[in-house]
Amino acid sequence: MYKALLILATVGALTACATAYQPEGFSGGFTETQLDKNVFRVSFRGNGYTRAERAEELALLRSAEVTLKNGFTHFAIADARSRTDYSAFTTPTQSSTTGTVTSYGNTSYLNARTRTTGGDTFVAAKPSSTNTIVCFNGKPDISAMVYDAQFLYNSLAAKYGVGAK
């Protein structure tokens, strides 16, 4: 029972460690750059506990928010890029030796045991997603996929527990 509770607590703690919807900081987050009056580059960078799908959806959420904050109602994605950066960490090794010596006359016997721990390698995958968006007032008559910023914002904000606009 204790082991099951410990596993549940560990899984819960790790899930809570995924990058939050926040401005970019040490553990990741979103950024945006205005490229023209109605063109923005919006990025979201996750940490090692963030799924790629979450990074893509939070970049979409921020794209909708940027659209609304700048007085537009719709946006289209002109360019979308997702990638994952990998890093590895190996824990240091530590060895300890214990032993006993037994002597019989002029002869001694050594019984020793060395135990080594550590040396485990962990790989972290850090996903990121970048959208270059073009914003519009009203739904334009173009062949590209056009998002209703308010609808998308409400949908993703509810999914990720972000305050509604």
Backbone hydrogen bonds, N-H to C=O, Kabsch-Sander energy under -0.5 kcal/mol:
donor,donor_aa,acceptor,acceptor_aa,energy
5,L,1,M,-2.2
6,L,2,Y,-2.2
7,I,3,K,-2.3
8,L,4,A,-2.4
9,A,5,L,-2.5
10,T,6,L,-2.2
11,V,7,I,-2.5
12,G,8,L,-2.4
13,A,9,A,-2.3
14,L,10,T,-2.4
15,T,11,V,-2.3
16,A,12,G,-1.8
17,C,13,A,-0.5
17,C,14,L,-0.7
18,A,15,T,-1.3
22,Q,20,A,-1.2
24,E,30,F,-2.2
25,G,28,G,-1.4
28,G,25,G,-1.5
29,G,45,R,-2.2
30,F,22,Q,-2.8
31,T,43,S,-2.0
33,T,41,R,-2.2
35,L,33,T,-0.5
35,L,39,V,-2.8
36,D,39,V,-1.6
39,V,36,D,-0.7
40,F,133,I,-2.1
41,R,33,T,-2.8
42,V,40,F,-0.6
42,V,131,N,-3.3
43,S,31,T,-2.8
44,F,129,S,-2.3
45,R,29,G,-2.7
46,G,127,P,-3.3
50,T,47,N,-1.8
55,A,51,R,-1.8
56,E,52,A,-2.3
57,E,53,E,-2.5
58,L,54,R,-2.6
59,A,55,A,-1.7
60,L,56,E,-1.8
61,L,57,E,-2.6
62,R,58,L,-2.2
63,S,59,A,-2.0
64,A,60,L,-2.4
65,E,61,L,-2.2
66,V,62,R,-2.8
67,T,63,S,-2.1
68,L,64,A,-2.3
69,K,65,E,-2.8
70,N,66,V,-1.4
71,G,68,L,-1.7
72,F,67,T,-2.4
73,T,136,F,-2.2
74,H,136,F,-2.3
75,F,147,Y,-1.9
76,A,134,V,-2.4
77,I,145,M,-0.6
78,A,76,A,-0.7
78,A,132,T,-2.7
79,D,132,T,-1.4
81,R,130,T,-2.9
83,R,128,S,-2.5
85,D,126,K,-2.4
87,S,124,A,-2.1
89,F,122,F,-2.6
91,T,89,F,-0.5
91,T,120,D,-2.8
94,Q,117,T,-2.4
96,S,115,R,-2.2
98,T,113,R,-2.5
100,T,111,N,-2.3
102,T,109,Y,-2.8
104,Y,107,T,-3.3
107,T,104,Y,-1.9
109,Y,102,T,-3.4
111,N,100,T,-2.7
112,A,110,L,-0.5
113,R,98,T,-2.9
115,R,96,S,-2.8
117,T,94,Q,-2.6
119,G,91,T,-0.9
122,F,89,F,-3.1
124,A,87,S,-3.2
126,K,85,D,-3.3
126,K,124,A,-0.5
128,S,83,R,-2.7
129,S,44,F,-2.4
130,T,81,R,-3.3
131,N,42,V,-3.2
132,T,79,D,-3.2
133,I,40,F,-3.0
133,I,131,N,-0.7
134,V,76,A,-2.6
135,C,38,N,-3.3
136,F,74,H,-2.9
138,G,136,F,-0.7
142,I,140,P,-1.3
147,Y,75,F,-3.4
149,A,73,T,-2.0
149,A,147,Y,-0.8
150,Q,73,T,-0.6
152,L,148,D,-2.6
153,Y,149,A,-2.7
154,N,150,Q,-2.5
155,S,151,F,-2.3
156,L,152,L,-2.7
157,A,153,Y,-2.9
158,A,154,N,-1.8
159,K,155,S,-1.6
160,Y,156,L,-2.2
161,G,157,A,-0.7
161,G,158,A,-0.5
162,V,157,A,-2.5
